Amino acid sequence: MNLEGMINREDGQDESLYMTQASQISLYENSVTVTMKGREVELVKILTIFTTIDLSHNSFQGEILGVFGNLHSLIGLNLSYNHLIGSIPSTLGNLTDLGWLDLSSNKLSGGIPRVLGDLASLGYLDLSNNQLTGRVPQDKHLSTFSNDSFSGNPGLCGTPLSKACPGDAPTPPLSSSSTFYPEGYGGWFEQKVLWIGYASGIVIGISITYIACETGRPKWLTRGVRMLETRAAKWMEKTKRKAIKFHGQRNC
């Protein structure tokens, strides 16, 4: 509660100033290494509006205090790799400027607060490797995060995790025929379309052949039709002779 700069800072205040310390010899600019969105970044100069808290990789115990929700100008909070227990405080939903939140590798329990979905500025979320339970909320902004944000919590279930929640019915795969039509309708409809296509093709083929024979154009099609007629006549005559010969041998 003593971090008054994060609680009471007005928007736009000291936007271009860096944290400095004046001495009798020179002006010293502070530098720091912080973990932002899972990566270590060294800041040679620190803007006064860079309001983040990085307490990762320590041995802090106890619960996450709800007073974090009073730090309205906080843009980054990293409490990963500690021994924190208890639930995630719902007061974190008050941090409307929060850009990243990393609570991974602790011993946090309970469910994921749905109010985190109201943080429109939240671009990075890591709640992995805890003891969280229940369904992963898919409300608002929470639905945009991948499996990596929630993995390592055996008690969590639901999308985007592969573990289904109790009572969730498996979704059967949809076939191409059942996507737009009810059960039993797709097969009948497909067969009807298929037969309509066959019938249309036969009618169109016969019509084109008839027109070609009557007009004699195009010549290549007329020649092809005449050739097929000749071959068909020869094949029928040959078949007829074999049938007569076979019938005669059988009578003998």
C-alpha positions as CSV (number, residue, x, y, z in Angstrom):
1,M,0.0,0.0,0.0
2,N,3.1,2.3,0.1
3,L,3.5,2.1,-3.7
4,E,1.6,5.3,-4.1
5,G,3.0,6.0,-7.5
6,M,1.2,2.8,-8.8
7,I,-1.9,3.7,-7.0
8,N,-2.4,7.4,-7.6
9,R,-0.3,8.1,-10.7
10,E,-2.3,10.1,-13.2
11,D,-2.3,9.1,-16.9
12,G,0.4,10.9,-18.9
13,Q,2.5,11.9,-15.9
14,D,6.3,11.8,-16.3
15,E,6.0,9.9,-19.6
16,S,9.4,10.8,-20.9
17,L,11.4,10.8,-17.6
18,Y,13.8,8.1,-16.6
19,M,14.7,7.0,-13.1
20,T,18.0,8.8,-12.2
21,Q,20.1,9.6,-9.2
22,A,22.2,12.7,-9.0
23,S,25.5,12.8,-7.2
24,Q,28.3,15.3,-6.8
25,I,30.2,13.7,-9.6
26,S,27.7,12.6,-12.2
27,L,24.1,11.6,-13.0
28,Y,23.5,7.9,-12.5
29,E,20.8,6.1,-14.4
30,N,19.3,3.0,-12.9
31,S,19.2,-0.3,-14.8
32,V,17.5,-3.5,-14.1
33,T,16.9,-7.0,-15.5
34,V,13.2,-8.1,-15.5
35,T,11.4,-11.1,-16.9
36,M,8.7,-9.8,-19.3
37,K,6.4,-12.3,-21.0
38,G,8.7,-15.3,-20.2
39,R,11.9,-13.6,-21.4
40,E,14.6,-11.8,-19.4
41,V,15.1,-8.3,-20.7
42,E,17.8,-5.9,-19.5
43,L,16.7,-2.3,-19.2
44,V,19.6,0.1,-19.3
45,K,17.3,3.0,-18.5
46,I,14.0,2.7,-16.7
47,L,11.1,4.9,-17.6
48,T,9.1,6.2,-14.6
49,I,6.0,4.9,-16.3
50,F,7.4,1.3,-16.4
51,T,5.3,0.1,-13.5
52,T,6.0,-3.6,-13.1
53,I,6.7,-6.0,-10.2
54,D,9.0,-8.9,-10.7
55,L,9.5,-11.0,-7.6
56,S,10.1,-14.3,-9.5
57,H,12.6,-17.0,-8.5
58,N,12.5,-16.4,-4.8
59,S,11.2,-18.4,-1.8
60,F,8.2,-16.3,-0.9
61,Q,5.4,-18.2,0.9
62,G,1.8,-17.5,1.8
63,E,-1.0,-16.2,-0.3
64,I,-1.1,-13.5,-3.0
65,L,-2.4,-10.4,-1.3
66,G,-5.6,-8.9,-2.6
67,V,-4.1,-5.4,-2.3
68,F,-2.3,-6.0,-5.6
69,G,-5.7,-5.0,-7.2
70,N,-5.1,-1.5,-5.9
71,L,-2.1,-0.9,-8.1
72,H,-4.2,0.4,-11.0
73,S,-1.2,1.5,-13.2
74,L,0.5,-1.9,-12.9
75,I,1.4,-3.2,-16.4
76,G,3.3,-6.3,-15.5
77,L,3.2,-8.8,-12.5
78,N,5.6,-11.7,-12.2
79,L,5.4,-13.9,-9.1
80,S,6.5,-17.1,-10.7
81,Y,8.8,-19.8,-9.2
82,N,7.9,-19.2,-5.6
83,H,6.0,-21.2,-2.9
84,L,2.8,-19.2,-3.0
85,I,-0.4,-21.0,-2.0
86,G,-4.1,-20.2,-1.9
87,S,-6.3,-18.9,-4.7
88,I,-5.8,-16.3,-7.3
89,P,-7.3,-13.1,-5.9
90,S,-10.2,-11.8,-8.0
91,T,-9.0,-8.2,-7.3
92,L,-6.5,-8.7,-10.1
93,G,-9.4,-8.0,-12.4
94,N,-9.1,-4.4,-11.3
95,L,-5.7,-4.0,-13.1
96,T,-7.1,-2.8,-16.4
97,D,-3.6,-1.8,-17.7
98,L,-2.0,-5.2,-17.0
99,G,-0.1,-6.4,-20.0
100,W,1.3,-9.6,-18.7
101,L,0.7,-11.9,-15.7
102,D,3.0,-14.7,-14.7
103,L,2.0,-16.8,-11.7
104,S,3.5,-20.1,-12.9
105,S,5.4,-22.7,-10.8
106,N,3.8,-22.1,-7.5
107,K,1.2,-24.0,-5.4
108,L,-1.8,-22.0,-6.2
109,S,-5.2,-23.8,-5.8
110,G,-8.8,-23.2,-6.6
111,G,-10.3,-22.1,-9.9
112,I,-9.3,-19.4,-12.4
113,P,-11.2,-16.2,-11.7
114,R,-13.4,-15.2,-14.6
115,V,-12.6,-11.6,-14.0
116,L,-9.2,-12.1,-15.7
117,G,-11.2,-12.3,-18.9
118,D,-12.1,-8.6,-18.5
119,L,-8.4,-7.5,-18.9
120,A,-8.4,-6.5,-22.5
121,S,-4.7,-5.4,-22.3
122,L,-3.5,-8.8,-21.1
123,G,-1.3,-10.2,-23.9
124,Y,0.6,-12.8,-21.9
125,L,-0.8,-15.2,-19.2
126,D,1.1,-18.1,-17.5
127,L,-0.7,-20.0,-14.8
128,S,1.1,-23.3,-15.6
129,N,2.5,-25.7,-13.0
130,N,0.2,-25.0,-10.1
131,Q,-2.6,-26.9,-8.4
132,L,-5.5,-25.1,-10.0
133,T,-8.7,-27.0,-10.5
134,G,-12.0,-26.8,-12.4
135,R,-12.9,-25.8,-15.9
136,V,-10.7,-23.3,-17.8
137,P,-13.0,-20.2,-18.3
138,Q,-13.6,-19.3,-21.9
139,D,-15.2,-16.0,-21.1
140,K,-14.1,-13.0,-23.2
141,H,-10.3,-12.5,-23.3
142,L,-9.4,-15.8,-21.6
143,S,-10.5,-17.8,-24.6
144,T,-7.6,-16.3,-26.6
145,F,-4.8,-18.1,-24.6
146,S,-3.3,-21.4,-25.6
147,N,-2.7,-24.7,-23.8
148,D,0.7,-23.5,-22.5
149,S,-1.0,-20.9,-20.3
150,F,-2.7,-23.6,-18.2
151,S,-0.6,-26.8,-18.6
152,G,0.8,-28.5,-15.6
153,N,-2.4,-28.3,-13.5
154,P,-3.8,-31.8,-13.2
155,G,-7.1,-30.6,-11.8
156,L,-7.9,-28.3,-14.8
157,C,-10.0,-29.4,-17.7
158,G,-11.7,-28.1,-20.7
159,T,-10.6,-26.1,-23.8
160,P,-7.8,-25.4,-24.6
161,L,-6.6,-28.4,-22.6
162,S,-7.0,-31.9,-24.1
163,K,-8.5,-33.2,-20.8
164,A,-12.3,-33.1,-21.0
165,C,-14.4,-32.0,-17.9
166,P,-16.7,-34.5,-16.2
167,G,-20.1,-34.5,-17.9
168,D,-18.8,-33.2,-21.2
169,A,-20.1,-35.3,-24.1
170,P,-17.6,-36.1,-26.8
171,T,-18.3,-34.2,-30.0
172,P,-18.7,-36.7,-32.9
173,P,-16.9,-35.7,-36.1
174,L,-19.1,-34.2,-38.7
175,S,-19.1,-35.8,-42.1
176,S,-19.6,-33.7,-45.3
177,S,-23.1,-35.0,-45.6
178,S,-24.2,-34.3,-42.1
179,T,-22.8,-30.8,-41.9
180,F,-25.8,-29.2,-43.5
181,Y,-28.4,-31.9,-43.4
182,P,-30.0,-34.0,-40.6
183,E,-29.2,-37.6,-39.9
184,G,-30.4,-39.9,-42.7
185,Y,-30.9,-37.1,-45.1
186,G,-27.4,-36.7,-46.4
187,G,-27.1,-40.1,-48.1
188,W,-30.5,-39.9,-49.8
189,F,-29.7,-36.4,-51.0
190,E,-26.3,-37.4,-52.4
191,Q,-27.8,-40.4,-54.3
192,K,-30.5,-38.2,-55.8
193,V,-28.0,-35.6,-57.0
194,L,-25.8,-38.4,-58.4
195,W,-28.7,-39.9,-60.4
196,I,-29.7,-36.5,-61.6
197,G,-26.2,-35.9,-62.8
198,Y,-26.1,-39.2,-64.7
199,A,-29.5,-38.6,-66.3
200,S,-28.6,-35.1,-67.3
201,G,-25.3,-36.3,-68.8
202,I,-27.1,-39.0,-70.9
203,V,-29.8,-36.6,-72.1
204,I,-27.2,-34.0,-73.1
205,G,-25.0,-36.6,-74.8
206,I,-27.9,-38.0,-76.8
207,S,-29.0,-34.5,-77.8
208,I,-25.5,-33.5,-79.0
209,T,-25.2,-36.8,-81.0
210,Y,-28.6,-36.3,-82.6
211,I,-27.8,-32.7,-83.6
212,A,-24.4,-33.7,-85.0
213,C,-25.9,-36.5,-87.1
214,E,-28.6,-34.3,-88.5
215,T,-26.4,-31.3,-89.3
216,G,-23.2,-33.1,-90.1
217,R,-21.3,-30.7,-87.8
218,P,-18.8,-30.8,-86.4
219,K,-17.3,-33.2,-88.8
220,W,-15.0,-34.9,-86.3
221,L,-17.9,-35.7,-84.0
222,T,-20.0,-37.0,-86.9
223,R,-17.2,-39.3,-88.0
224,G,-16.8,-40.5,-84.4
225,V,-20.5,-41.3,-84.1
226,R,-20.5,-43.1,-87.5
227,M,-17.5,-45.1,-86.5
228,L,-19.1,-46.1,-83.2
229,E,-22.3,-47.1,-85.0
230,T,-20.3,-49.3,-87.4
231,R,-18.4,-51.0,-84.6
232,A,-21.6,-51.5,-82.6
233,A,-23.3,-53.1,-85.6
234,K,-20.4,-55.5,-86.2
235,W,-20.3,-56.4,-82.6
236,M,-24.0,-57.2,-82.5
237,E,-23.8,-59.2,-85.7
238,K,-20.9,-61.2,-84.3
239,T,-22.7,-61.8,-81.0
240,K,-25.8,-62.9,-82.9
241,R,-23.8,-65.5,-85.0
242,K,-22.2,-67.0,-81.9
243,A,-25.6,-67.3,-80.2
244,I,-27.0,-69.1,-83.3
245,K,-24.0,-71.4,-83.5
246,F,-24.1,-72.3,-79.8
247,H,-27.9,-73.0,-80.0
248,G,-27.4,-75.2,-83.0
249,Q,-24.7,-77.3,-81.3
250,R,-26.8,-77.6,-78.2
251,N,-29.7,-79.0,-80.2
252,C,-27.4,-81.6,-81.8
